[in-house]
Amino acid sequence: MTSKIVIVVFLIAIVWNLGAGMFYMMTDKGGSDRTVKALTRRIALSVLLIVLIMIGLLTGFIQPHGL
């Protein structure tokens, strides 16, 4: 259950940073680097989430199941 909560929190943070990047892109009009920072955080969170899922699968903390 803990792994599901962590995954959902990461996904919410990723979507939040994506929305923040879009908002900054529309409001700043190239005046600052907030868009780049928001999108960089989104990419970093996505990579970290993928790595955590891979570690969880390899250690057995996350059990895959067939549908």
C-alpha positions in Angstrom: 0.0 0.0 0.0 2.9 2.3 0.8 4.3 1.9 -2.7 1.0 2.9 -4.3 0.8 6.0 -2.2 4.4 7.0 -3.2 3.7 6.4 -6.9 0.5 8.5 -6.7 2.3 11.3 -4.9 5.1 11.3 -7.6 2.5 11.4 -10.4 0.7 14.3 -8.8 4.0 16.2 -8.4 4.9 15.4 -12.1 1.5 16.7 -13.3 1.8 19.8 -11.0 5.2 20.7 -12.4 3.9 20.2 -16.0 1.0 22.6 -15.3 3.4 25.1 -13.6 5.7 25.0 -16.6 2.7 25.7 -18.9 1.5 28.5 -16.6 5.0 30.1 -16.5 5.4 29.8 -20.2 2.1 31.7 -20.8 2.6 34.4 -18.2 6.3 35.1 -18.3 6.6 35.5 -22.1 10.3 34.5 -21.9 11.2 36.9 -19.2 12.4 34.4 -16.7 13.7 30.8 -16.4 10.8 29.5 -14.3 9.5 27.4 -17.2 12.8 25.6 -17.6 13.1 25.0 -13.9 9.6 23.5 -13.7 10.1 21.3 -16.7 13.5 20.2 -15.3 11.9 19.2 -12.0 9.3 17.3 -13.9 11.9 15.3 -15.9 13.9 14.6 -12.7 10.8 13.4 -10.9 9.9 11.2 -13.8 13.3 9.6 -14.0 13.4 9.1 -10.2 10.0 7.5 -10.3 11.1 5.0 -13.0 14.3 4.2 -11.0 12.3 3.7 -7.8 9.8 1.4 -9.6 12.7 -0.6 -11.1 14.3 -0.9 -7.6 11.0 -2.0 -6.1 10.5 -4.7 -8.7 14.1 -6.0 -8.4 13.9 -6.1 -4.6 10.5 -7.7 -4.5 8.8 -4.7 -2.7 6.5 -4.3 -5.7 4.9 -7.5 -6.9 3.7 -7.5 -10.5 0.6 -9.5 -11.3 -1.0 -10.7 -14.5 -4.4 -9.5 -15.5 
